[in-house]
Amino acid sequence: MTRQDAPVSPPVVLTIAGSDSGGGAGIQADLKTIEACGGFGTSAVTSVTAQNTTGVERTHVLPTEEIRGQCETVTSDFDVRAVKTGMLATAAVVDLVTDEVRATDAPAVVDPVMVAASGDRLLAREAESAYEGLIAESTLVTPNADEAAVLTDIDPDDEAEARAAGERLVELGADAALVTGGHVPGEDIVDVLVTGERVETFRHPRVDTEATHGSGCTLSSAVATRLAHGDSVVDAVSAGVDLLARAVRYNLDVGEGPGSVHHLVAARNDAARERTAERVSAVVERLVAADVSPLVPEVGANVAGATPYAERPAEAAAVEGRITRTLSGVAPNRGVRFGASTHVARTLLAARESAPELRFAVNYRYDEAVADALDRLDGPVAEFDPAAEGEAAGDDTAIERGVERAIEAVAGPPEAVVNHGGYGDEPIAFLMAADDERLVARTHTVLDELRE
């Protein structure tokens, strides 16, 4: 029997950029990101580079007719829904790409690549002025601070100047400009989006890493793919900025240099959801079988499992309604779903800020007997007291701050985090682990000690 085919039709995105033999940036990064964001990536290679995580060794720019041939061959066959540009290298290539973008009705995202993250120059100085024509044809231009300074003569070292640079780019003809803040010093990264009608600011905590290779390519490709899906510029940029923030934090430790951003981070995170929920369900079953009622606090217990790259409570699976004591032991109120926990999930996510390998957590009661039992664990126990540390009652971020400070005060990832309560809140001990088996094993260690 012949099976019926079931084709799908993802939006097609054309990237016109250079090749990175190291795989972290350029065409390689673009195609990975486009696929991860639900698009179908096509390409026109402008140049071939010999590079890796430590730098660019060689560059060879293709003849303009070869680049033109690639573009025309793609656009004559595919319904291209968005175009993004990267490394163009010379004025002749910039002019050619300007013509190609002008000839298509698809939105165009221009990443004005000038210098690699390693510091190697990727655009001839005499080609800088050629970008004015391409900017005038763009739906969005995405320079970092250094590139914005070259294009606008405004050196954006703060939010106000980034806005001014963005406005100058819009005056040059771009529908919108996103001036990214990764190169601007500060505790937060501030990206400023300027359109003809509004200014939007996107803030993310800066990640302490040098592994930002491919960040500009990944951001512009993600935005282009969202535009291909039909998103507005503001929504596409918001999604792209969020993806990049996660891709930088969970970067890829490859090569001898700083490494690369994780182009597939969101796709890998989504793919882990079902398995994470299954593991939380398995933990709950084992806790019920072990009858952990001596550990269940008055507010009830819950088990939370975070996806590998979780950043928010909605990416943690937990028991809906918690686990409570019954006449015959303990039982979950309902099933496991994502977003079912705020308290345990937020505590786990706060712990992951300092110990990102932690994936699972459960909350138990805390008193003197439990404190003695926690001493039987192999690793450190981190503790904090919101009231003693001056946290305000009802402050939703007090737990996060307390957990982060507590973990910073111990050596290595904690096996438990204790919240001593305050303002009438019940003291709680959170057991934590990198996997579900260790979480159950730590529970048994504490439970056995209590029962002796």
N, C-alpha and C positions, 0 to 999 in steps of 0.2 A: 504494500500500500504506500502510495506517495503522499507525503505530508503536504498540507497547504502552507505556503509561505505566509509570513506575517510581517511585512516590512514596516519599518518606522522611518519617520522623516524629521531628523533633527535639523535645526537651522544651520546653514553653512556659514562658516567664518573663514575669511581669507587673511592670512598673516603674510605681510611682506617684510622680511627681516633677514638678518644674518644667521648663519649656522654657528652653534657653539658645540665644539667637539666634546666639551666636558659635560654637556647635557643639562646644565643648571639654568641657562639663560637662552636668549635667542629663539630661533624656530623651535628647538626642542622643548623649551619651557612653554612656548605659546601653544603648541599642539597638545601637550599634556594638560594644560589648564583648560583649553577649549573643550577637550573631551570630558574632563572632570566636571565642567559646568553644563554639560548636556548639549554641546554643539558638535558639529562635524568639522574638523579642521582641514583646510587646504592651505597651500603655501606657495610663495614665490621667494626663492632664496636670492638675496642680494649679494652676499659675500660669504666666503668660507674662512673660518678662523681656526687656528690651532691654539686651543686654550684649555685650561683646566682650572681647578679651584685656586691656584696660586697666581695665575695671570695669563695674558695673551701673548703667545710666542710669534705667531705669524697671522697675516690677514691677506686674503686675495679677493678683490672685488670682481664680480662677474661683469661681462660686457652688458651694456644697457639693453641691447637687443635680446640677449638671453633672458634678462629679467622681464622685459616686455612680453616675450613669448610665453613665459610661465603665467603671467597675469592674464593675458588674453585667452590662453587655453583653459584656464580655470573658469573665467567669467563667461566664456562661450558655452560652457556645459552646465555649470552649477548655478543654482539660484542663490547667489551670495547675499546673505542678510546683514552682514557687517564686515568691515575691513579694519585691520589694525596694522600699524606700521611700527617697525623697530629700527634696527641698525641700517642706515642707508648709505653711510660712508662718504659719499662725494656729492657735489652739487648736481652733477649730471643725473645721478640716481634719484636725488630728491626731486628734480624737475620731472623726471619720468614718472615717478610715483604720484606726483601732483596731478599729472595728466590722467593717470589711471583712476585715481580717486574721483576726479571731476567727472569721469565718464560713467560712474556707477551711481545709482540712487541709494545705495546702502549707506547707513551711518558709518563714519570713519573715526577711529580712535588713533590719535597720533602720539606715540611715545617718542619724543625727540632724543634718541639715544646719542650721547656724545662721548661719555667716558664710562668704561666698565667699572664695576665695584672694586676691582683690583687697582684702579687708577690708570689703566691703559686707555689711551685715546682711541675712540672708534669713529670719529667724524673729523674730516679735514676742516681746518679752521676757515678756509675760504668757502666752505659749504654752509656755514652757519646762517648767512643772510638768505640763502635759498629756501630756508624753512618758512619764510613769510608767506610764500605762495601756498605751501601745503597747509599751514595753519589756517589760512583763509578758507580752505575747503573742508576743514575738519568739523565733526560733530563735537569732539572733545579732544583737547590736548592735555597731556599728563606729565609735565616736566617736574623734576625734583628742583630743589632750591638752586642748585648750581646751574642747571639747564635754564631755569626761568631767568636767572641773572643774565645769561648770554642772550636770550631771546628778547628781553624787555629792558635791559639796563637798570633793572631794579633788583637789588640783592635782598631777598626776602628772609631776614633773620628773625622775624616775629610774625604774628598772625596778621597784623595790619598791613605789613609790607607784602605778605603773601597774597592778601586780597588785592592790593594795588597791582601786583604782577599779573594776577588773574584777570583783572579788569583790562589791563593793557593787552593781553592776549585776545580777549573778546573784542577789543577795539580793532585788532588786526584781522578780525573776521571769523574767529572760532565761535561756534555756537556756545561753547562752554570751555572752561579751563579748570583743571584740578592741579593745584600746586601742592605737591606732596611734601611732608615735613620730616622725612627720615634723616635728612642731612642737616636739620636745624637743631642745635642743642636744646635740651630741656627734658624734664621728667616724663612728659607726655609727647607723643607724636601728634601733631596737629596738621591735618590735611584740609585745605580750603578749596571749596568748589564755588566757582563764580559762573553764573549764567547771565543771560540778558535781563532776567527778571529778579534774581535772588542770589543770596550768598549762603551756603551751607558749610558748617564746620564739623569735621569728624575727628574725635579724640580717642586715642588708645594709649594705654601705658606703654612706655618704651620697654622693649625686651633687651636684656643685657646679653647681646650676642653680636658677633661679626658675620654670622652666616646669613647675609642678605643677598647673596648672588642670585640674580634672576628676579628680584623683587619688582622692579619696574615692568618687566615683561609679563610677569604673572598678573599684576594688577591690571594692566591695560588689556590683556587677553580676557581676563574675567569680566571686565566691564564691557568689552566688545561682545562677548557671548551673551551677556544679559541683554544688551541692546538688540541682539539678533533674536532673542526670545520675545522682544516687544516691550521691555521695561523702559520706563522713563530714564533720562540721564541721571536724575537724583537717585532713583531706586537702584539703578545699575552701579553707580559709584558706591553707594552704601553697601551693597552686597560685595563688591570687589574689595573695598577697604576691610570689611570684616574677614573675608577669606584670607587676605594677605596678612592681617594681624595674627591669625592662627597659623598660617604657613611659616611665618618668621619664628613664632614661639616654638613650634614643633618642627624645627628645621632638620635637614638631613645631614647627618655627620658622615660625609663621604669625602674622599680625597685628603691630601695633606694640608690644604688650605682651610679657610673658614667654613667651607661647606655651602650648601644651597638651601633655599627655601623649599618647603614641602608643597609642591604643586597640587598633589592629590589629597591633601590633608582632609578637606571636607568630604570628599567621596569615600575615603577610607573610614572616616568617622561615622558616616551614615551606614556604611556596610557592616559596621560592628554593632549596630543597635540590637538586632534580633538575638545575637549571641550573648550580648550583655544582659538583656532581659531574662534569657534562659538561665544564666548563671545566678542572677539574683533569685529567681524562683527556686533554683536548686538549694541555695543557702537557706531560704525560708523553710523549705521542706526539712532540711537537716536540723534547723533550730527547733522546729516543732517536734521532731522525733526525739531530740535530746531533752525536751522540756526545759527551756531556759527561763521558766517563770521566776526563779530566784533573782534573775538579772533584769527583769522587765520593770521599767520605772512607772510611776503613776500615769505619766502622759502616754505610755505605750512605747513599744520599740519599733524601729523600722530598719530595713536594710536598703542601702543605696548602692548602686553600681554605676559608675561613670563610663561612658565610652572613652576610647583611648585618648581623644583630643578634646574632651568636653570642656566647655567654657562657661556654661550656664546650667541652672537646675533642670531645665527642660531636656538636657542631654544626659540626665541621670535617671535610671529606672529604679523604682521603689514600690513598696506595698501601698496600695490605695487604702487609706484608713488605718494603717499601722497594724502591728502585732500586739494583741492584748492577752491578759491572763483570763483563763476560763476555769470552770470547776474541774476540768480534766487536763489542765496544762496550759498551753498557749495556742493561739490560732490567729491567722491573718484575717482582717475584716473583709478584704476583697482581694482582687488579683494584683498583678504587677503591671505597671504602666510607666511610661516616661512622664516626668513632671509631677509625679504623685507626692514627692517629698520636697519641702523647702528647707526644713531645719537640718536634717541629716545631710541632704544634698549640698546645701550651702557650706556646711562645715567641712565636708569632704573636698569641695572645690577650693575652699580657702587653704586647706592643707596641701592641695596639689600645687599651689603657688610656690611653695618651698620644696615640696617633694612630689613632682609630677608623676612619679611611678605609681603612686597610690591610686587604686581603682575602686575599692570596695570599703564600705563602712557600715557599722551598726551601732545604735545608741543603747546604752544600758544604764541602770541606776548607779549612783556612786555614793558610797559611805565608807566608814572605816574598814569594814570587812572587805569590800571590793578593792579598796586601796591596797590592802595587804595582798590580795589575790593578784593585782596588777604587777606587784613586785616579782611575781614568778615568770613574767614574760621575759623574753630574751633581749628585747631592745628597750630604748628609752620611752618614758611616758612624759608627754608634754602637758603642762598645766597652765591655766589662766583663770583669773577672777575678775569678771567685768566690773564689779562694783569697786574693788580695790584699785583697779587701774583707771578709775575715773570715767568709765563709759556711761553715757546717759541711758536711763531707763527707756526702753522702747526703741532704741537706736538699731535699725535693721542691719547696719554694717558692723555693729559691735562684735559679733561672733567672728566675722571674718578677720577683723583686726586682731582680736585676741588670739585666734588660732595661729595666725601668721607669726605673731610675736613669740608665742609659746614654742613653736617649732624651730624658730631661729635660735632659741635659747638651749636647744638640745643638740646632741651630736648624731647626725644621721636621721633617716626617716623614722618617725615615731611608730610604735606599735599601738599606742593609745593616746588620745588627747582628752584631757579632763577639763570640763567647764564647771567651775565651783559654784555657778549660779549667782544669785544676787538679785535684789529687788523682788524677792518672792519666788524667783525661778528655782526649780529643782536642780540640784547638782547632777550632772550627766557625764558619763564616761563613754567616749567614742572609740571603739576598737577599729583599727584601719589596717588594710593590707593591699598588696599589689595584685593579689588574685583571690578568688573565692575560697580556695582550699585553705590558704593561710588564715583567712578571716574565721573560718569555722574552727580551725585548730586552735587559734588564740581564744576563741570563745570557750572551747572545752578546757583549756588550761585554767582559765578564770573560774569556770563553773565547778571543775573538780576541786579546786582549792576551797571554794565556798562550802562544798558539801563534805569536806573532811572534818 
